[in-house]
Amino acid sequence: MIGRSSFRRLLSGLALAAGVVAFLPGTALAQQPREGTDYIRLQQPQTTDSPGKIEVTEFFWYSCPHCNALEPTLEAWIKKLPQDVVVRRVPVRFNAGMEPQQRLYYTLEALGKVDQLHRLVFTAIHEQRQPLNTANRIFDWAQQQGLDRAQFMAAYNSFGVQSKVQRATKLAEAYRIDGVPTLAVNGRYLTSPSLAGSNVGALQVADFLIGQEKRSPPTR
C-alpha cells in the first residue's frame, strides 16, 4: 500500500503503471489471486451499508492521476455487475487540503448529479488543468456546468454533506487506507492496481473476491 508520508512522491512514480493498463483490456490473470500479494484480508472486517448484497467500495481522490486512469475501466466494470453487487464511492482525506474535493463529491451526490458530473470532475482536473482544490474554484466549476451556484453552495456547506465528509474520513481510517485508488470488497478484503499490477488486474481480483463472498457469505 502507498504510505501517507510517501503519497506525493509515489503519485508520479506510479503514473506509468496506472497508464499502461489502458492498453491491456481483457487481460487475464495468469493465476488465481494470492492473498497478501494481489489482495489483503482485513484483520478486522468492517460492516457494510448494503445488507443482503455484496458491497464494493472505491476509495478515491479526484486529483489522483491513478484514480483518473482507473475511472473509465471501473465505469465499464460497474455496468456489468450483477444486481446483488453494489458499488459505493468514498472520497478520501489524507490532509486538510483534500476536504474540498470530498465536499464536491457529496454535494454532487446530494443534488443527484453524480452520474452526470462525476467523470467530468476528473476531466476538469486532469485534462483541463483546473485544480478544483478550493471552495470558490469548485463553485465556479459547478456554475460552468449549469448548476445553480447558490443551491450548490448551500448543499456544499450543509450539515448533511459535512456529516458524510466526517464519516468518509472515519471509514478510510477504519479500513486503514493509505493510498488510492483502493477497492474494498464486502468489508473483508482490499485490492488495488498497485497490488494487482494494473487497473484491469485489480478489477479481476475484485471479481474473484466477489465470487469468494458469494460462495461463502460472511456472518455479520
FIVEXRO-753016 format. One line per 4 residues: number of its first residue (from 1); their letters; for each residue y, x, z of N, C-alpha, C. Coordinates in steps of 0.02 Angstrom, whole numbers, plus 50000, padded with zeros to 5 digits. Example, Ala and Ser with C-alpha at 12.3 -4.5 7.8 and 13.67 -1.06 7.14 Angstrom:
// FIVEXRO-753016
1 = AS = 49716/50660/50390/49775/50615/50390/49835/50660/50390; 49888/50642/50354/49947/50684/50357/50002/50645/50394
END
This chain:
// FIVEXRO-753016
1 = MIGR = 49940/50042/50000/50000/50000/50000/50063/50044/50000; 50118/50017/49977/50181/50054/49974/50214/50051/50042; 50225/50108/50073/50259/50110/50138/50332/50091/50132; 50358/50058/50183/50428/50038/50182/50475/50097/50174
5 = SSFR = 50459/50153/50208/50503/50211/50206/50505/50243/50137; 50451/50236/50098/50449/50267/50032/50455/50216/49976; 50475/50155/49994/50476/50100/49945/50522/50115/49886; 50583/50137/49899/50630/50150/49844/50605/50206/49800
9 = RLLS = 50578/50259/49830/50554/50316/49790/50496/50296/49745; 50451/50255/49772/50393/50236/49733/50408/50183/49681; 50464/50147/49687/50481/50098/49636/50485/50130/49568; 50516/50189/49563/50521/50222/49499/50457/50258/49482
13 = GLAL = 50422/50285/49531/50361/50321/49519/50305/50278/49492; 50305/50214/49510/50252/50169/49488/50272/50127/49428; 50332/50136/49402/50356/50094/49348/50311/50099/49287; 50287/50158/49271/50245/50166/49213/50181/50126/49220
17 = AAGV = 50149/50130/49279/50087/50093/49289/50098/50019/49283; 50155/49994/49307/50168/49922/49303/50180/49901/49231; 50209/49945/49190/50223/49927/49122/50164/49933/49075; 50119/49980/49088/50063/49991/49044/50020/49930/49036
21 = VAFL = 50014/49890/49089/49968/49833/49086/49989/49782/49034; 50051/49784/49011/50071/49737/48958/50030/49747/48895; 49999/49805/48888/49960/49820/48829/49885/49810/48842; 49868/49781/48899/49798/49776/48917/49775/49704/48929
25 = PGTA = 49796/49655/48889/49774/49586/48902/49699/49580/48895; 49669/49544/48942/49598/49530/48937/49554/49588/48958; 49584/49641/48984/49544/49698/49005/49497/49678/49062; 49434/49696/49056/49384/49677/49106/49376/49733/49157
29 = LAQQ = 49363/49714/49218/49348/49764/49269/49281/49796/49254; 49278/49862/49264/49217/49898/49248/49161/49882/49297; 49179/49861/49358/49129/49846/49408/49157/49795/49457; 49112/49771/49500/49134/49722/49549/49188/49753/49594
33 = PREG = 49241/49716/49608/49294/49743/49651/49266/49768/49718; 49294/49822/49741/49270/49854/49802/49320/49845/49859; 49294/49822/49915/49336/49814/49974/49361/49882/49997; 49424/49886/50014/49454/49949/50035/49481/49990/49978
37 = TDYI = 49463/49972/49917/49488/50006/49858/49529/49959/49814; 49498/49905/49792/49531/49856/49749/49564/49800/49789; 49541/49790/49849/49571/49739/49892/49559/49758/49965; 49598/49727/50008/49593/49739/50080/49577/49674/50115
41 = RLQQ = 49530/49676/50162/49516/49618/50204/49560/49622/50265; 49597/49569/50278/49641/49567/50336/49601/49567/50401; 49621/49609/50447/49587/49610/50512/49598/49545/50549; 49656/49515/50540/49672/49452/50571/49690/49401/50517
45 = PQTT = 49643/49358/50498/49657/49308/50446/49716/49264/50466; 49753/49242/50415/49812/49201/50425/49799/49128/50405; 49829/49082/50440/49822/49012/50423/49863/48997/50361; 49834/48958/50316/49869/48941/50254/49900/48871/50260
49 = DSPG = 49941/48854/50210/49976/48790/50211/49944/48737/50166; 49884/48752/50141/49853/48707/50092/49781/48690/50114; 49774/48646/50164/49707/48628/50187/49665/48599/50130; 49603/48620/50128/49557/48594/50077/49563/48629/50010
53 = KIEV = 49610/48676/50004/49618/48713/49942/49621/48787/49956; 49609/48827/49905/49615/48899/49910/49686/48918/49892; 49719/48954/49936/49790/48970/49927/49799/49044/49909; 49835/49055/49855/49854/49123/49835/49929/49130/49847
57 = TEFF = 49949/49180/49884/50019/49191/49899/50043/49255/49865; 50096/49249/49825/50126/49307/49795/50187/49328/49836; 50185/49387/49864/50243/49416/49897/50281/49457/49844; 50345/49442/49836/50383/49472/49781/50455/49485/49802
61 = WYSC = 50490/49521/49759/50562/49534/49766/50591/49532/49696; 50642/49493/49685/50669/49485/49618/50691/49551/49587; 50717/49598/49626/50742/49661/49598/50687/49712/49587; 50626/49697/49606/50570/49744/49597/50547/49744/49525
65 = PHCN = 50548/49802/49491/50527/49804/49421/50453/49787/49412; 50413/49800/49463/50341/49785/49458/50329/49710/49462; 50369/49676/49503/50364/49602/49506/50386/49572/49440; 50437/49601/49410/50460/49578/49345/50406/49589/49292
69 = ALEP = 50372/49646/49294/50319/49661/49246/50259/49614/49255; 50245/49596/49317/50188/49553/49332/50201/49480/49311; 50263/49457/49313/50278/49386/49308/50249/49352/49246; 50255/49379/49185/50226/49344/49128/50151/49335/49133
73 = TLEA = 50116/49387/49155/50043/49383/49163/50025/49335/49218; 50063/49336/49272/50050/49291/49328/50060/49219/49308; 50113/49205/49271/50127/49137/49249/50069/49110/49207; 50045/49151/49160/49990/49130/49117/49927/49117/49158
77 = WIKK = 49916/49159/49208/49857/49153/49252/49861/49089/49293; 49920/49074/49319/49929/49014/49360/49912/48951/49321; 49932/48950/49257/49920/48891/49216/49846/48877/49205; 49804/48927/49213/49733/48919/49201/49692/48907/49265
81 = LPQD = 49726/48906/49323/49690/48898/49386/49662/48828/49393; 49604/48821/49425/49577/48754/49438/49619/48717/49489; 49608/48652/49495/49651/48611/49537/49642/48626/49612; 49587/48657/49630/49577/48672/49701/49606/48739/49722
85 = VVVR = 49646/48770/49678/49680/48833/49694/49755/48822/49686; 49793/48839/49737/49866/48832/49735/49899/48900/49745; 49957/48908/49715/49995/48970/49720/50062/48957/49752; 50080/48997/49801/50146/48994/49831/50178/49062/49825
89 = RVPV = 50243/49062/49819/50280/49124/49812/50321/49136/49875; 50322/49197/49899/50359/49214/49959/50402/49275/49945; 50468/49267/49943/50513/49324/49934/50517/49366/49998; 50513/49431/49990/50511/49474/50049/50579/49502/50067
93 = RFNA = 50583/49528/50127/50644/49562/50151/50622/49624/50190; 50633/49682/50160/50620/49745/50194/50683/49773/50227; 50740/49746/50206/50804/49764/50237/50852/49706/50226; 50908/49708/50262/50956/49653/50260/50983/49639/50191
97 = GMEP = 50987/49691/50149/51015/49683/50082/50972/49640/50036; 50910/49626/50057/50865/49587/50015/50869/49512/50030; 50904/49494/50084/50906/49423/50104/50939/49378/50052; 50993/49399/50018/51023/49354/49969/50973/49329/49916
101 = QQRL = 50927/49372/49896/50878/49351/49846/50824/49307/49876; 50810/49315/49940/50767/49266/49974/50800/49198/49972; 50863/49196/49989/50901/49133/49989/50904/49104/49918; 50911/49147/49869/50914/49124/49799/50850/49085/49782
105 = YYTL = 50792/49114/49798/50730/49080/49782/50725/49013/49817; 50738/49012/49881/50730/48949/49919/50783/48898/49901; 50841/48921/49877/50891/48874/49853/50867/48841/49789; 50838/48881/49743/50809/48852/49683/50754/48803/49700
109 = EALG = 50715/48820/49750/50661/48775/49771/50690/48710/49799; 50741/48715/49840/50772/48656/49870/50802/48610/49818; 50826/48639/49763/50857/48600/49710/50808/48579/49655; 50744/48598/49664/50694/48580/49614/50702/48618/49549
113 = KVDQ = 50726/48680/49553/50741/48719/49493/50698/48781/49484; 50646/48789/49525/50605/48850/49520/50572/48855/49451; 50540/48802/49429/50506/48805/49365/50553/48822/49308; 50614/48797/49312/50663/48806/49259/50696/48876/49261
117 = LHRL = 50710/48902/49321/50754/48959/49327/50722/49022/49358; 50663/49016/49388/50632/49074/49421/50627/49134/49374; 50599/49122/49315/50591/49177/49267/50658/49203/49244; 50708/49160/49239/50774/49181/49216/50810/49226/49266
121 = VFTA = 50791/49221/49330/50819/49268/49379/50797/49339/49363; 50733/49347/49349/50707/49413/49329/50743/49438/49266; 50752/49393/49218/50786/49412/49156/50857/49436/49169; 50893/49400/49212/50962/49418/49228/50965/49488/49259
125 = IHEQ = 50919/49501/49304/50921/49565/49341/50897/49623/49298; 50840/49615/49265/50807/49671/49233/50825/49681/49159; 50849/49628/49127/50868/49634/49056/50943/49631/49047; 50976/49587/49084/51048/49579/49077/51087/49621/49126
129 = RQPL = 51052/49656/49170/51082/49703/49218/51132/49670/49265; 51117/49609/49286/51156/49575/49337/51120/49586/49404; 51149/49621/49452/51112/49637/49513/51092/49577/49555; 51133/49525/49556/51119/49465/49596/51100/49483/49668
133 = NTAN = 51139/49528/49697/51122/49552/49764/51173/49532/49817; 51220/49488/49798/51267/49460/49847/51273/49385/49834; 51296/49350/49884/51302/49277/49878/51348/49259/49820; 51406/49291/49814/51452/49272/49761/51424/49285/49691
137 = RIFD = 51389/49341/49683/51358/49355/49618/51306/49302/49602; 51269/49281/49652/51218/49229/49643/51251/49162/49626; 51305/49146/49660/51340/49083/49645/51367/49083/49573; 51394/49140/49552/51420/49145/49483/51363/49134/49433
141 = WAQQ = 51306/49166/49446/51249/49159/49401/51224/49087/49399; 51219/49056/49457/51196/48986/49460/51241/48941/49420; 51306/48952/49425/51354/48912/49387/51346/48923/49312; 51331/48986/49293/51319/49001/49223/51258/48965/49196
145 = QGLD = 51211/48948/49240/51150/48912/49219/51161/48837/49216; 51222/48816/49230/51238/48745/49226/51230/48707/49292; 51218/48744/49347/51211/48712/49412/51280/48700/49443; 51285/48647/49482/51347/48633/49517/51358/48686/49571
149 = RAQF = 51413/48722/49567/51424/48778/49613/51426/48755/49686; 51463/48701/49699/51469/48677/49768/51402/48655/49796; 51363/48620/49755/51297/48598/49778/51251/48657/49790; 51254/48706/49746/51213/48766/49755/51233/48803/49818
153 = MAAY = 51298/48811/49830/51321/48847/49889/51300/48810/49952; 51304/48744/49952/51284/48706/50011/51211/48715/50026; 51169/48714/49974/51097/48725/49985/51083/48796/50008; 51116/48845/49977/51107/48916/49993/51122/48929/50067
157 = NSFG = 51173/48895/50093/51194/48906/50163/51164/48856/50211; 51118/48815/50188/51091/48761/50229/51042/48786/50282; 51033/48745/50333/50984/48761/50385/50914/48765/50357; 50899/48720/50309/50832/48720/50280/50815/48784/50245
161 = VQSK = 50862/48810/50206/50850/48874/50171/50846/48931/50221; 50890/48930/50270/50888/48982/50322/50821/48983/50358; 50794/48924/50373/50730/48920/50407/50674/48948/50365; 50676/48934/50299/50624/48960/50254/50629/49036/50247
165 = VQRA = 50690/49062/50247/50700/49135/50244/50670/49168/50306; 50682/49139/50363/50655/49167/50425/50578/49164/50426; 50552/49108/50402/50479/49100/50400/50448/49150/50351; 50480/49159/50293/50454/49206/50244/50451/49277/50272
169 = TKLA = 50503/49296/50308/50505/49363/50338/50450/49371/50390; 50440/49321/50431/50386/49324/50481/50318/49324/50448; 50310/49287/50393/50246/49285/50359/50229/49353/50329; 50278/49385/50298/50267/49452/50270/50248/49501/50325
173 = EAYR = 50279/49494/50383/50262/49538/50439/50191/49524/50464; 50172/49460/50466/50105/49442/50489/50051/49470/50442; 50066/49470/50377/50020/49497/50328/50026/49573/50321; 50075/49602/50356/50087/49674/50353/50102/49697/50281
177 = IDGV = 50146/49659/50248/50164/49676/50180/50212/49735/50180; 50192/49789/50147/50233/49849/50143/50259/49862/50073; 50237/49824/50024/50259/49834/49955/50246/49772/49914; 50280/49768/49859/50273/49711/49814/50266/49736/49742
181 = PTLA = 50233/49695/49700/50203/49630/49715/50136/49638/49751; 50122/49592/49796/50058/49589/49830/50033/49517/49829; 49968/49509/49817/49938/49443/49817/49892/49436/49878; 49902/49383/49915/49857/49366/49971/49814/49307/49949
185 = VNGR = 49749/49312/49962/49703/49260/49942/49676/49225/50004; 49696/49163/50011/49671/49119/50064/49678/49146/50135; 49730/49185/50145/49744/49211/50212/49694/49263/50236; 49652/49289/50190/49598/49334/50211/49599/49402/50176
189 = YLTS = 49628/49404/50117/49624/49466/50077/49692/49481/50046; 49703/49545/50033/49762/49568/49996/49739/49610/49937; 49772/49599/49880/49764/49644/49823/49831/49652/49790; 49836/49700/49745/49899/49714/49711/49885/49756/49650
193 = PSLA = 49933/49760/49603/49923/49804/49546/49912/49877/49566; 49943/49899/49620/49934/49969/49640/49864/49981/49667; 49834/49930/49698/49765/49937/49722/49715/49930/49664; 49725/49879/49623/49677/49864/49570/49687/49906/49507
197 = GSNV = 49743/49940/49502/49755/49984/49446/49797/49956/49390; 49809/49891/49390/49850/49860/49338/49866/49788/49359; 49913/49758/49324/49929/49687/49337/49869/49643/49321; 49839/49654/49263/49780/49616/49243/49724/49626/49294
201 = GALQ = 49715/49688/49315/49663/49703/49364/49672/49666/49429; 49735/49662/49452/49749/49628/49515/49730/49554/49510; 49744/49523/49454/49727/49453/49446/49652/49442/49438; 49618/49491/49409/49545/49487/49405/49514/49494/49475
205 = VADF = 49543/49537/49515/49519/49543/49584/49533/49478/49621; 49592/49448/49610/49607/49384/49641/49557/49331/49620; 49538/49330/49556/49486/49284/49532/49421/49294/49570; 49403/49357/49580/49342/49374/49616/49345/49348/49688
209 = LIGQ = 49402/49359/49720/49409/49338/49790/49411/49262/49796; 49441/49229/49747/49440/49155/49746/49368/49131/49741; 49329/49164/49699/49258/49147/49693/49221/49158/49758; 49237/49212/49793/49206/49226/49858/49222/49169/49907
213 = EKRS = 49284/49148/49908/49305/49095/49953/49271/49028/49936; 49261/49015/49873/49228/48953/49853/49155/48953/49874; 49124/49011/49870/49053/49014/49890/49044/49015/49965; 49094/49041/50000/49088/49046/50073/49154/49029/50105
217 = PPTR = 49173/48964/50106/49237/48945/50134/49244/48965/50206; 49302/48992/50226/49312/49015/50295/49316/48958/50344; 49298/48971/50404/49306/48924/50458/49374/48934/50489; 49414/48881/50493/49482/48888/50519/49490/48847/50583
END
